[in-house]
Amino acid sequence: MRKDSKELQSKVILHPDFFRSIQEVQSTNVDILGRPDFSNVNINDYVPSGVFEIIGNNIESIKCIPEKGREYIQSNIISGYDESKLKYQTLQGSADFISHTLMVFAGKNYVPVSTLTFYFYTKSKELSDRFDTIQYSEDINSLANYHYVTDRNKLLKEYSVKDSIVFIDGPLIGGNISSYNTALVDALHKKNVIPIFIVKNSDSSLITDNVNDLKFKYNSDLHWSYKFLNEGQRTNFFRYTDSVNPKNSKVYFYLKALNSSPQRIELHSSTFENLNGNIDFISDLIYYLQILNGDKSNPQIRPIYLAEKYCREVIKLSNTYKMIKESGLVPTMNQERFG
C-alpha cells in the first residue's frame, strides 16, 4: 500500500453548520409526517440534443476478462463513492440527512471517509426569514441537488487518493449537475485520478434513437443492452457531446455482469483522451469487482456497495429522529470529526 493511502484514516466529518441547523429546526417544533424514507439522491440523466457517435463505427459485444481486473487491484488503489439520504417529511418542510462516503480499497484494506449533512427545505418564506440555516426555495429538488453535488465534490476533491481510480455512483451528464461534474473531473485529473461514473438504472435511449436498426424495437438502451449482451460482456464505446456546451461530453458503454441488468459506464471525453482510448482494463476491473461482490439482485461493484452500506450506518448512528424532536443532541455526535 502506498504511503498516501496509509495516511488516510477512517472518519466521519460533520458539515460545519450541522448542529446549528439541527438547533434551529428543533426550535420550530416541526410536525413529522409518517416514517422517514431511505433513498439515494435522484439525478435526472436526461441529455438535451447533441451529437451521438459510435466509436469505431461498429456495434459489437466484447468479452470482459475478470482475471485482468484482479491483477490490476493487486498493485493499484481504487475507490467507490455513494450516498444515502434519509428524508423526513414535515408540515413545515423537508428535513434531509445525507451521508456521503468514499470507500478506498488498497491492498486488502477498505478505508471509509464520510460526511454527514443536514438541510431543512421549506416553501415558507416567513419561516426561512426567521432562521439562518433553514433553506427557502420554490424548487426544493434543484436546491437539494445543488447541496448534494457541492458536498460530494468537496469530499472527492479532498480525499481521493492520487494516482487512483474512483468509481462514482450516478450519471456524468444530465439534469442540472453537468457543470459540477465536469468541474469535478478537471479537479480529479489534477491529482491523476481517473473518475468513472456508473449508472445502474436509466431510461436513456440515445443508442436506440440514433441507430436505425434499433429504432422502435426497445424501451430503452438498457433494454437493448440486456438483450444484446451475454454475461461478462460489454458493448463497444459510444460518445455523446452536447451541441450547446461541448464540454458536456462523455464516452460510455454498457456492461452486463452476473446475468443481471446491465450498467452504463461513463467517463468524460477528456478522461478517455488522457487514457489514449485504452480503457479495456476498466471494463475488466468493473466486471471483477461485480463478481467479487457476488450479489445478482444488486449487481454493484464492491467498493460502491460497501460505500452505500456505510452511508446508511452513519445515518443510523446519528439517531436522526431524536436530533429533530428532542431538545438535547445525541451525546455521540458532540464533535465535528470522529472515527
HELIX and SHEET records of a PDB file:
HELIX    1   1 LYS A    3  LYS A    6  1                                   4    
HELIX    2   2 PHE A   18  SER A   27  1                                  10    
HELIX    3   3 PRO A   66  ILE A   73  1                                   8    
HELIX    4   4 LYS A  125  ARG A  130  1                                   6    
HELIX    5   5 ILE A  140  TYR A  159  1                                  20    
HELIX    6   6 SER A  178  HIS A  189  1                                  12    
HELIX    7   7 LEU A  206  ASN A  210  1                                   5    
HELIX    8   8 ASN A  212  LEU A  214  5                                   3    
HELIX    9   9 ASP A  221  PHE A  228  1                                   8    
HELIX   10  10 SER A  269  ASN A  274  1                                   6    
HELIX   11  11 ASP A  280  ASN A  293  1                                  14    
HELIX   12  12 ARG A  302  SER A  318  1                                  17    
HELIX   13  13 THR A  320  LYS A  325  1                                   6    
HELIX   14  14 PRO A  331  MET A  333  5                                   3    
SHEET    1   A 6 ASP A  37  SER A  39  0                                        
SHEET    2   A 6 ILE A  78  GLN A  89 -1                                        
SHEET    3   A 6 SER A  94  ALA A 106 -1                                        
SHEET    4   A 6 ASN A 109  THR A 122 -1                                        
SHEET    5   A 6 LYS A  11  LEU A  14  1                                        
SHEET    6   A 6 ARG A 337  PHE A 338 -1                                        
SHEET    1   B 8 ASP A  37  SER A  39  0                                        
SHEET    2   B 8 ILE A  78  GLN A  89 -1                                        
SHEET    3   B 8 ILE A 165  ASP A 169  1                                        
SHEET    4   B 8 ILE A 194  VAL A 199  1                                        
SHEET    5   B 8 GLN A 263  HIS A 268 -1                                        
SHEET    6   B 8 SER A 249  LYS A 256 -1                                        
SHEET    7   B 8 GLN A 233  THR A 235 -1                                        
SHEET    8   B 8 SER A  61  LYS A  63 -1                                        
SHEET    1   C 5 ASP A  37  SER A  39  0                                        
SHEET    2   C 5 ILE A  78  GLN A  89 -1                                        
SHEET    3   C 5 SER A  94  ALA A 106 -1                                        
SHEET    4   C 5 ASN A 109  THR A 122 -1                                        
SHEET    5   C 5 GLN A 135  TYR A 136  1                                        
SHEET    1   D 8 ASP A  37  SER A  39  0                                        
SHEET    2   D 8 ILE A  78  GLN A  89 -1                                        
SHEET    3   D 8 ILE A 165  ASP A 169  1                                        
SHEET    4   D 8 ILE A 194  VAL A 199  1                                        
SHEET    5   D 8 GLN A 263  HIS A 268 -1                                        
SHEET    6   D 8 SER A 249  LYS A 256 -1                                        
SHEET    7   D 8 PHE A 238  ASP A 242 -1                                        
SHEET    8   D 8 GLY A  50  ILE A  54 -1                                        
END                                                                             
